[in-house]
Amino acid sequence: MLSLVLSYLVQVYSGLRQRNALALAIDLMTGGTGDAAEMLARLGADGDLGDPTSEIGNLVRPLAVTKEAHHFYSLLFYFRFKDPL
């Protein structure tokens, strides 16, 4: 029973780490504002929208992983930081 609980907690920790990495990446892309318009303006600042498409495309997999982690490990909903990103 103890090994089952420990393996569950390891999976929860892994989901937390992935969620926090995604939140930090998005926060850095928005310049700390959390505004999607700011992120798009920063990505397309030089007028070329080819690179922003790939940058946003790189967020698809981590978003899907985070969604599935919350689906399988509902305990993740209870882990919150004081300063949300």
Backbone as CSV, one residue per row, in Angstrom:
resi,resn,N_x,N_y,N_z,CA_x,CA_y,CA_z,C_x,C_y,C_z
1,MET,0.826,-1.194,0.000,0.000,0.000,0.000,0.870,1.258,0.000
2,LEU,1.948,1.206,0.767,2.840,2.360,0.843,3.471,2.660,-0.514
3,SER,3.865,1.629,-1.244,4.463,1.861,-2.559,3.452,2.463,-3.534
4,LEU,2.196,2.107,-3.409,1.154,2.680,-4.261,0.980,4.169,-3.976
5,VAL,0.959,4.533,-2.712,0.826,5.943,-2.321,2.038,6.735,-2.777
6,LEU,3.222,6.182,-2.604,4.438,6.884,-3.017,4.490,7.075,-4.528
7,SER,4.098,6.065,-5.281,4.104,6.222,-6.737,3.062,7.250,-7.182
8,TYR,1.930,7.317,-6.494,0.917,8.333,-6.805,1.471,9.727,-6.530
9,LEU,2.144,9.908,-5.397,2.704,11.216,-5.056,3.799,11.632,-6.028
10,VAL,4.566,10.683,-6.512,5.594,11.006,-7.513,4.932,11.501,-8.793
11,GLN,3.846,10.881,-9.196,3.128,11.317,-10.394,2.505,12.702,-10.193
12,VAL,1.983,12.951,-9.009,1.418,14.272,-8.704,2.519,15.323,-8.747
13,TYR,3.673,15.002,-8.172,4.799,15.935,-8.194,5.240,16.218,-9.628
14,SER,5.281,15.191,-10.461,5.658,15.377,-11.857,4.660,16.283,-12.581
15,GLY,3.383,16.079,-12.328,2.359,16.944,-12.916,2.479,18.379,-12.444
16,LEU,2.800,18.554,-11.172,2.997,19.903,-10.625,4.181,20.596,-11.288
17,ARG,5.259,19.854,-11.449,6.463,20.415,-12.057,6.190,20.837,-13.496
18,GLN,5.481,19.999,-14.251,5.156,20.340,-15.630,4.221,21.539,-15.705
19,ARG,3.253,21.599,-14.804,2.321,22.725,-14.793,3.050,24.024,-14.472
20,ASN,3.957,23.972,-13.510,4.690,25.171,-13.130,5.645,25.623,-14.229
21,ALA,6.248,24.670,-14.938,7.126,25.021,-16.053,6.335,25.695,-17.170
22,LEU,5.144,25.182,-17.450,4.290,25.791,-18.467,3.870,27.200,-18.057
23,ALA,3.484,27.352,-16.803,3.060,28.678,-16.321,4.207,29.671,-16.391
24,LEU,5.408,29.240,-16.050,6.564,30.138,-16.114,6.878,30.513,-17.557
25,ALA,6.794,29.552,-18.464,7.061,29.847,-19.874,6.062,30.867,-20.421
26,ILE,4.803,30.690,-20.103,3.783,31.638,-20.580,3.962,32.995,-19.925
27,ASP,4.304,33.007,-18.641,4.541,34.265,-17.939,5.704,35.020,-18.562
28,LEU,6.762,34.311,-18.901,7.907,34.968,-19.533,7.569,35.454,-20.938
29,MET,6.751,34.697,-21.656,6.365,35.121,-23.004,5.483,36.364,-22.979
30,THR,4.734,36.568,-21.902,3.873,37.750,-21.803,4.571,38.911,-21.123
31,GLY,5.810,38.733,-20.737,6.540,39.804,-20.059,6.050,40.028,-18.648
32,GLY,5.480,39.001,-18.042,5.000,39.106,-16.670,3.619,39.708,-16.521
33,THR,2.960,40.003,-17.637,1.641,40.631,-17.555,0.508,39.607,-17.545
34,GLY,0.721,38.443,-18.150,-0.339,37.445,-18.257,-1.350,37.775,-19.335
35,ASP,-1.067,38.769,-20.151,-1.984,39.220,-21.197,-1.615,38.558,-22.528
36,ALA,-2.571,37.862,-23.138,-2.314,37.179,-24.398,-1.991,38.165,-25.517
37,ALA,-2.621,39.332,-25.511,-2.341,40.341,-26.534,-0.898,40.826,-26.419
38,GLU,-0.419,40.956,-25.199,0.975,41.361,-24.979,1.925,40.294,-25.514
39,MET,1.577,39.030,-25.294,2.415,37.940,-25.789,2.488,37.968,-27.315
40,LEU,1.348,38.129,-27.976,1.346,38.183,-29.439,2.087,39.401,-29.961
41,ALA,1.953,40.536,-29.271,2.669,41.740,-29.689,4.175,41.551,-29.538
42,ARG,4.586,40.879,-28.485,6.014,40.649,-28.276,6.562,39.647,-29.294
43,LEU,5.768,38.628,-29.640,6.231,37.623,-30.594,6.278,38.159,-32.020
44,GLY,5.353,39.021,-32.366,5.307,39.558,-33.722,5.785,40.983,-33.810
45,ALA,6.734,41.359,-32.966,7.184,42.745,-32.906,7.846,43.197,-34.197
46,ASP,8.540,42.299,-34.892,9.228,42.695,-36.125,8.356,42.548,-37.371
47,GLY,7.091,42.185,-37.189,6.163,42.068,-38.303,6.131,40.700,-38.951
48,ASP,7.028,39.814,-38.566,7.060,38.467,-39.123,6.292,37.539,-38.204
49,LEU,5.188,36.976,-38.703,4.358,36.115,-37.873,4.650,34.627,-38.078
50,GLY,5.742,34.277,-38.740,6.110,32.876,-38.917,6.669,32.278,-37.636
51,ASP,7.529,33.011,-36.967,8.127,32.526,-35.722,7.101,32.419,-34.598
52,PRO,6.183,33.389,-34.447,5.172,33.234,-33.390,4.300,31.998,-33.548
53,THR,4.051,31.590,-34.795,3.253,30.391,-35.008,3.951,29.170,-34.424
54,SER,5.248,29.077,-34.636,5.982,27.935,-34.085,6.118,28.050,-32.576
55,GLU,6.278,29.256,-32.061,6.382,29.444,-30.605,5.080,29.047,-29.910
56,ILE,3.959,29.445,-30.474,2.666,29.078,-29.903,2.419,27.579,-30.096
57,GLY,2.864,27.049,-31.219,2.744,25.617,-31.468,3.535,24.787,-30.461
58,ASN,4.636,25.337,-29.969,5.434,24.639,-28.963,4.713,24.554,-27.618
59,LEU,3.691,25.359,-27.417,2.931,25.327,-26.163,1.818,24.281,-26.174
60,VAL,1.521,23.723,-27.345,0.395,22.793,-27.458,0.625,21.531,-26.641
61,ARG,1.780,20.910,-26.786,2.041,19.662,-26.059,2.030,19.870,-24.552
62,PRO,2.738,20.888,-24.004,2.672,21.086,-22.547,1.265,21.400,-22.045
63,LEU,0.470,22.095,-22.850,-0.911,22.365,-22.449,-1.724,21.079,-22.378
64,ALA,-1.533,20.206,-23.352,-2.256,18.928,-23.355,-1.814,18.046,-22.190
65,VAL,-0.522,18.032,-21.901,-0.003,17.237,-20.780,-0.560,17.754,-19.462
66,THR,-0.616,19.067,-19.307,-1.149,19.659,-18.082,-2.628,19.351,-17.922
67,LYS,-3.381,19.425,-19.008,-4.812,19.115,-18.952,-5.037,17.667,-18.549
68,GLU,-4.271,16.758,-19.125,-4.418,15.349,-18.797,-3.958,15.051,-17.371
69,ALA,-2.926,15.745,-16.907,-2.473,15.552,-15.522,-3.572,15.958,-14.548
70,HIS,-4.258,17.057,-14.830,-5.363,17.487,-13.967,-6.549,16.528,-14.071
71,HIS,-6.684,15.897,-15.222,-7.771,14.932,-15.396,-7.515,13.667,-14.564
72,PHE,-6.290,13.175,-14.607,-5.967,11.934,-13.911,-5.673,12.126,-12.424
73,TYR,-5.089,13.270,-12.064,-4.701,13.522,-10.676,-5.420,14.780,-10.189
74,SER,-6.639,14.610,-9.747,-7.445,15.759,-9.330,-6.863,16.450,-8.103
75,LEU,-5.948,15.810,-7.426,-5.272,16.420,-6.285,-4.492,17.675,-6.691
76,LEU,-4.124,17.782,-7.962,-3.369,18.939,-8.449,-4.140,20.245,-8.300
77,PHE,-5.450,20.183,-8.282,-6.248,21.400,-8.168,-6.031,22.097,-6.824
78,TYR,-5.570,21.372,-5.822,-5.402,21.934,-4.486,-4.036,22.577,-4.279
79,PHE,-3.124,22.428,-5.223,-1.807,23.040,-5.108,-1.829,24.387,-5.812
80,ARG,-1.790,25.442,-5.035,-1.822,26.804,-5.572,-0.705,27.618,-4.939
81,PHE,-0.174,28.565,-5.690,0.813,29.484,-5.159,0.134,30.797,-4.768
82,LYS,0.765,31.541,-3.889,0.197,32.839,-3.475,0.140,33.797,-4.655
83,ASP,1.209,33.798,-5.460,1.276,34.668,-6.633,1.078,33.823,-7.886
84,PRO,-0.138,33.761,-8.420,-0.370,32.917,-9.589,0.308,33.488,-10.838
85,LEU,0.833,32.611,-11.641,1.424,33.017,-12.922,0.469,32.663,-14.034
